[in-house]
Amino acid sequence: MNAHTPQPASVIAAPVIAIVGATGVVGQALRDSLARRHFAVSELRLLASARSAGQVLRFDGAPVTVQELTEDSFAGVDIAFFAAGATISRKFAPIAVAAGAKVIDNSSAFRMQEDIALVVPEANAHALPADAQIVANPNCIAAILTTALAPLHQRWSITRLALTTYQAASGGGAAMMDELRDGTRALLEGADFTPQVLPHSYAFNFFSHNADIDPETGYNGEELKVIAETRRIFDQPSLPISVTCIRVPVLRAHGIALSVRFADHVGADSIRSALDGAPGLRLVDDPASNHFPMPSEASGQEDVLVGRIRTDLGDPSGRTITMFVVGDQLLKGAAQNAVQIAETLQAAAKSRAA
């Protein structure tokens, strides 16, 4: 890889990239997304804990050695992706910024901080300041949900959302994915298995999301994140949203059963037309074949799948549409969205330099 010579941010064609939390599942997905989307990189710096230092990972076919994350890790870095949890982000993101890097953070650390943009490029790229130092990447459900809703939000007034999520093991990282695999294998073999990551057996089972319950509202932490972040992304702080988050035994794609109420009547055909071909979406809506979005078809795909679009018979006013949405949690729900934020920042810098 080429040596890095510091340049003004506006003219860096191939930045030096750092990934904090490089050995985790989101870190791996970040490497994959950077390569898949042909993001120009002059140097990739993979950062993790001391116990992971020395591992050799691959990026775009080339070996890269993992380095220990320290306060000196960000010298010469242009863009730093953080995928190591809120505690690490709160400590090291300001250090990265002080070293001259732009930070794109996948944790919850900065998502509700008013002076830091929370961005899904398909939904609110306009909210991303060209000179942003830290940008927050949303909760996985909020990212997938707002991508699906963006074409509708841009055309019509949305007055209420009601959704139930079907969330995959990838949302809990590699350990939760391993627990699903191991527990399923044990159950099929008739062996005993005691879950260590989740409070309940995961194999052939589903249950309320394992985030802590807020005693005042009865909603869990995941549900409250979805509500708050969706409102912030759409700049509708009072938008009524009801959400129930469920863990299901799927490895990496989240599903959302969604009802959208509009201020006025909007027909299902109009919704279908608005979604078909919209950025980041693929319409999968074939009633004749009973073929609608599925995790097996969304896993590993950049597009969010939308379908099962119909008028809600529970709303006599005809103002509510229901649909089913599925997106890869590790891609649009995490790494891919972060890379898209970086692409948006790069495009803005090139535009300023032109």
QUIHUHU-V54148 format. One record per residue. N is the residue number from 1. RES is the residue in one letter. PHI is phi in degrees with one decimal (NA if undefined). D_CENTER is the distance of its C-alpha to the mean C-alpha in Angstrom with 2 decimals. Layout:
{{N,RES,PHI,D_CENTER} {N,RES,PHI,D_CENTER}}
This chain:
{{1,M,NA,28.88} {2,N,-73.4,30.47} {3,A,-66.1,31.46} {4,H,-100.5,29.65} {5,T,-108.1,31.82} {6,P,-56.4,30.35} {7,Q,-135.8,30.27} {8,P,-57.6,29.33} {9,A,-55.6,25.60} {10,S,-70.8,26.60} {11,V,-121.4,28.18} {12,I,-79.3,26.07} {13,A,-80.8,25.58} {14,A,-133.0,24.12} {15,P,-71.2,22.65} {16,V,-81.5,22.70} {17,I,-113.8,19.24} {18,A,-117.8,18.55} {19,I,-120.4,15.83} {20,V,-91.7,16.25} {21,G,87.9,15.55} {22,A,-66.4,16.32} {23,T,-90.0,17.65} {24,G,-81.6,14.75} {25,V,-67.3,12.57} {26,V,-72.2,9.60} {27,G,-59.4,12.57} {28,Q,-63.6,13.93} {29,A,-64.6,10.95} {30,L,-64.6,11.16} {31,R,-60.1,14.83} {32,D,-63.4,14.50} {33,S,-67.9,12.32} {34,L,-59.5,14.81} {35,A,-71.7,17.63} {36,R,-62.9,16.56} {37,R,-91.4,16.07} {38,H,54.9,19.31} {39,F,-72.8,18.16} {40,A,-67.0,21.49} {41,V,-133.0,21.79} {42,S,-86.8,25.17} {43,E,-152.8,24.35} {44,L,-114.7,21.49} {45,R,-110.1,21.84} {46,L,-97.6,20.22} {47,L,-120.6,20.46} {48,A,-158.3,20.51} {49,S,-70.3,22.99} {50,A,-59.1,26.68} {51,R,-69.8,26.74} {52,S,-96.5,24.36} {53,A,-59.7,26.20} {54,G,98.7,28.21} {55,Q,-61.7,25.96} {56,V,-110.8,25.87} {57,L,-110.4,22.66} {58,R,-120.0,22.48} {59,F,-133.7,20.85} {60,D,52.5,21.89} {61,G,88.5,24.88} {62,A,-109.2,26.09} {63,P,-76.3,26.34} {64,V,-134.1,24.82} {65,T,-87.7,26.00} {66,V,-72.4,23.79} {67,Q,-109.8,25.19} {68,E,-71.0,25.37} {69,L,-71.1,23.33} {70,T,-137.8,26.01} {71,E,-68.1,26.71} {72,D,-99.6,28.17} {73,S,-74.5,25.21} {74,F,-106.0,24.10} {75,A,-60.7,27.41} {76,G,82.4,27.00} {77,V,-81.4,23.19} {78,D,-94.5,21.84} {79,I,-132.6,18.04} {80,A,-118.1,16.54} {81,F,-92.4,13.02} {82,F,-108.3,12.74} {83,A,-142.3,11.16} {84,A,-132.0,14.05} {85,G,98.2,13.76} {86,A,-64.9,15.01} {87,T,-63.2,18.63} {88,I,-63.6,18.36} {89,S,-63.0,16.39} {90,R,-62.4,19.06} {91,K,-79.5,21.78} {92,F,-97.7,20.86} {93,A,-60.7,18.79} {94,P,-61.9,22.04} {95,I,-66.9,23.96} {96,A,-63.0,21.84} {97,V,-63.3,22.31} {98,A,-62.1,25.99} {99,A,-83.1,26.26} {100,G,105.7,25.11} {101,A,-91.0,21.48} {102,K,-89.5,18.60} {103,V,-109.4,15.76} {104,I,-117.4,12.00} {105,D,-107.8,10.83} {106,N,-91.1,7.79} {107,S,-88.7,10.04} {108,S,-86.0,11.42} {109,A,-58.0,14.49} {110,F,-120.1,14.54} {111,R,-62.9,12.33} {112,M,-108.2,15.55} {113,Q,-82.6,17.91} {114,E,-61.3,19.72} {115,D,-89.8,20.48} {116,I,-122.6,16.95} {117,A,-72.2,14.79} {118,L,-111.4,11.41} {119,V,-128.8,10.18} {120,V,-121.6,8.64} {121,P,-53.3,11.43} {122,E,-65.6,12.50} {123,A,-100.6,12.98} {124,N,-149.3,14.33} {125,A,-55.4,14.97} {126,H,-63.3,18.35} {127,A,-83.9,17.14} {128,L,-91.1,16.48} {129,P,-65.9,19.83} {130,A,-61.8,21.29} {131,D,-101.9,22.43} {132,A,-58.7,19.29} {133,Q,-96.7,19.58} {134,I,-126.2,16.39} {135,V,-124.9,13.19} {136,A,-92.9,10.53} {137,N,-94.4,6.77} {138,P,-71.3,5.93} {139,N,-52.3,5.76} {140,C,-59.3,3.71} {141,I,-66.7,6.94} {142,A,-61.5,7.45} {143,A,-66.7,5.06} {144,I,-66.1,6.71} {145,L,-62.1,9.80} {146,T,-71.9,10.47} {147,T,-62.3,10.18} {148,A,-68.1,12.74} {149,L,-86.0,14.74} {150,A,-53.2,15.02} {151,P,-64.1,18.14} {152,L,-79.0,19.72} {153,H,-61.8,19.14} {154,Q,-74.6,20.74} {155,R,-105.3,23.77} {156,W,-131.4,24.55} {157,S,-87.7,24.55} {158,I,-89.1,22.24} {159,T,-111.6,24.04} {160,R,-164.7,22.27} {161,L,-124.3,19.30} {162,A,-133.6,19.76} {163,L,-146.8,17.27} {164,T,-121.3,17.20} {165,T,-104.8,14.21} {166,Y,-124.7,14.80} {167,Q,-103.0,12.36} {168,A,-81.1,12.66} {169,A,-65.5,13.93} {170,S,-59.3,11.20} {171,G,-62.5,9.49} {172,G,-102.5,12.73} {173,G,86.2,12.97} {174,A,-61.2,15.89} {175,A,-63.8,18.48} {176,M,-71.7,17.22} {177,M,-63.4,16.94} {178,D,-64.3,20.45} {179,E,-64.2,21.73} {180,L,-64.4,20.87} {181,R,-62.3,22.66} {182,D,-66.8,25.55} {183,G,-66.6,26.08} {184,T,-66.1,26.18} {185,R,-61.1,28.61} {186,A,-63.7,30.75} {187,L,-64.2,30.99} {188,L,-66.2,32.02} {189,E,-90.7,34.59} {190,G,74.1,35.91} {191,A,-95.2,35.15} {192,D,-72.6,34.32} {193,F,-149.8,30.81} {194,T,-110.2,29.75} {195,P,-65.3,26.05} {196,Q,-111.6,25.17} {197,V,-93.3,21.44} {198,L,-107.4,21.35} {199,P,-78.1,24.20} {200,H,-133.4,24.98} {201,S,-63.7,25.57} {202,Y,-94.1,22.51} {203,A,-64.5,24.46} {204,F,52.1,25.34} {205,N,-147.4,24.23} {206,F,-143.1,21.66} {207,F,-161.8,21.62} {208,S,-58.0,20.13} {209,H,-48.9,16.97} {210,N,-80.0,18.44} {211,A,-65.5,17.33} {212,D,-62.5,20.53} {213,I,-84.4,22.27} {214,D,-78.2,23.22} {215,P,-63.9,27.00} {216,E,-77.6,27.47} {217,T,-101.6,25.13} {218,G,81.7,24.73} {219,Y,-88.2,20.96} {220,N,-87.6,18.84} {221,G,-61.3,16.48} {222,E,-64.6,13.32} {223,E,-64.3,14.99} {224,L,-67.5,16.05} {225,K,-61.4,12.65} {226,V,-59.3,11.56} {227,I,-62.6,14.94} {228,A,-64.2,15.09} {229,E,-74.4,11.82} {230,T,-62.5,12.40} {231,R,-59.0,15.92} {232,R,-70.1,15.17} {233,I,-61.2,13.01} {234,F,-90.1,15.89} {235,D,53.9,18.51} {236,Q,-127.3,20.07} {237,P,-64.0,20.72} {238,S,-111.5,22.93} {239,L,-60.2,21.12} {240,P,-67.3,22.07} {241,I,-136.7,19.20} {242,S,-117.9,19.93} {243,V,-144.1,17.41} {244,T,-125.0,18.12} {245,C,-104.4,15.55} {246,I,-124.4,16.99} {247,R,-86.3,16.47} {248,V,-123.3,17.70} {249,P,-81.0,19.01} {250,V,-123.0,16.57} {251,L,-73.6,15.15} {252,R,-147.4,11.62} {253,A,-119.2,10.88} {254,H,-90.6,10.35} {255,G,-113.4,13.01} {256,I,-138.8,13.88} {257,A,-89.1,17.55} {258,L,-126.5,17.72} {259,S,-115.9,20.79} {260,V,-121.9,20.96} {261,R,-101.3,24.20} {262,F,-109.9,25.52} {263,A,-66.1,28.41} {264,D,-130.9,30.46} {265,H,-63.8,30.86} {266,V,-132.4,28.49} {267,G,-75.5,29.35} {268,A,-60.5,27.14} {269,D,-65.1,28.33} {270,S,-66.2,27.25} {271,I,-63.1,23.72} {272,R,-59.8,23.74} {273,S,-64.7,25.07} {274,A,-67.0,22.52} {275,L,-81.8,19.58} {276,D,-66.1,21.38} {277,G,84.0,20.54} {278,A,-68.9,18.12} {279,P,-55.6,15.64} {280,G,80.2,12.66} {281,L,-122.1,14.39} {282,R,-134.0,17.01} {283,L,-77.5,19.56} {284,V,-126.5,20.64} {285,D,-147.7,23.37} {286,D,-124.3,26.67} {287,P,-59.8,28.70} {288,A,-61.2,31.74} {289,S,-100.7,30.09} {290,N,53.6,27.89} {291,H,-112.8,24.92} {292,F,-134.3,21.60} {293,P,-55.9,17.91} {294,M,-137.9,17.70} {295,P,-58.0,15.35} {296,S,-63.3,17.94} {297,E,-94.5,17.53} {298,A,-86.7,13.76} {299,S,-61.4,13.28} {300,G,82.8,13.24} {301,Q,-105.2,12.94} {302,E,-73.9,11.07} {303,D,-74.9,12.11} {304,V,-85.5,11.10} {305,L,-91.6,14.43} {306,V,-129.4,16.40} {307,G,-177.4,19.89} {308,R,54.4,22.48} {309,I,-84.6,23.19} {310,R,-160.6,26.26} {311,T,-71.4,28.10} {312,D,-74.2,27.83} {313,L,-68.6,31.36} {314,G,-81.0,30.89} {315,D,-118.3,31.05} {316,P,-60.8,34.58} {317,S,-74.3,33.80} {318,G,73.7,31.68} {319,R,-95.7,28.97} {320,T,-116.6,26.18} {321,I,-115.6,24.21} {322,T,-111.9,22.34} {323,M,-158.2,19.90} {324,F,-124.0,17.60} {325,V,-128.0,14.03} {326,V,-136.8,12.29} {327,G,-142.6,9.16} {328,D,-69.7,8.34} {329,Q,-65.0,6.00} {330,L,-79.2,6.59} {331,L,-98.4,6.41} {332,K,-61.5,4.82} {333,G,-78.7,2.13} {334,A,-157.5,2.94} {335,A,-65.0,6.41} {336,Q,-61.0,7.23} {337,N,-61.4,5.81} {338,A,-63.7,7.61} {339,V,-66.5,10.47} {340,Q,-62.9,10.76} {341,I,-61.4,11.27} {342,A,-61.8,13.85} {343,E,-61.2,15.39} {344,T,-65.5,15.85} {345,L,-63.0,17.50} {346,Q,-64.2,19.63} {347,A,-63.0,20.69} {348,A,-65.5,21.72} {349,A,-65.2,23.68} {350,K,-65.2,25.45} {351,S,-63.6,26.33} {352,R,-66.5,27.88} {353,A,-77.4,29.77} {354,A,-68.0,31.19}}
